[in-house]
Amino acid sequence: MNSFSLVTWNVNSVRIRLDLLKQLVEEKNPDVVCLQEVKAKKEDFPFDDIKKLGFEHICVYGMAGYNGVAILSKHPFKSVEEMNWVGKKDARHIKCILFDDIEINNIYIPAGGDIPDPIENLSFAYKLCFMDDISEYLEHRKAELKNKKILFCGDFNVAPSENDVWNHKQLLKIVSHTPIEVERLTRLFNSLDFVDAVRKFYKEPEKVFSWWSYRNPNWLTNDKGRRLDHIWVTKPLENRIANAEILKEFRSKERPSDHVPVMVEIFL
């Protein structure tokens, strides 16, 4: 084995999406799958069904009804840790060590509600604080961490670039693309001098999306999407990124998530 493939995917309920997860495994055969919004407590998580797909190693940070993150792996974990930010234990970040000491961080950044004002909307304030909290943690440890093999992935709920949304001007006041959110995510991106693995293969100014709203029945023809799902790596992994792929076809499948899987291959 000279490389491994990793998928990040907001499944919007792992139990509803089991058939699609099976299709993903059959079509792409990933080694590691990072799921967000699994919407299941540990005791309700479908461990047996997922182990039948070949993932013998599963770590879950779950809660009832919403949120929840999980890492599915065909290879053993060296360590697993649940991470919490802004003083909340709301199942949004889990990390593990795999392979030659590669740290995999699976993160579900809060959506932030509909009003992009941290005073009027506490959910939006929480989203900004969540990003700031992780940034500050990493910034204080930058000298130590920037030379480690670290991968951040997940549903970050921010589309940072003008070409990560279908219309930059129309979305400047819409949560997920407002300047204040982009600023906060950029701070997080710069905290360890991350590299955007997907944009290495989908070069600017190409429009790239990973999410299309359920409210838009004509999503495929009008293509009003946003790139909310990201995979970042630190510099020691930059030259080991072999490929990246956004699996847009999964948005057209039966009972889809509104997010599609995003996949990278990394040399070991």
Secondary structure, 3 states (H helix, E strand, C coil): CCEEEEEEEECCCCCCCHHHHHHHHHHHCCCEEEEECCCCCHHHCCHHHHHCCCCCEEEEECCCCCCCEEEEECCCCCEEEECCECCECCCCEEEEEECCCEEEEEEECCCCCCCCCCCCCHHHHHHHHHHHHHHHHHHHCHHHHCCCCEEEEEECCCCCCHHHECCHHHHCCCCCCCHHHHHHHHHHHHHCCCEECCCCCCCCCCCCCCEECCCCCCHHHHCCEECCEEEEECHHHHCCEEEEEECHHHHHCCCCCCECCEEEEEEC
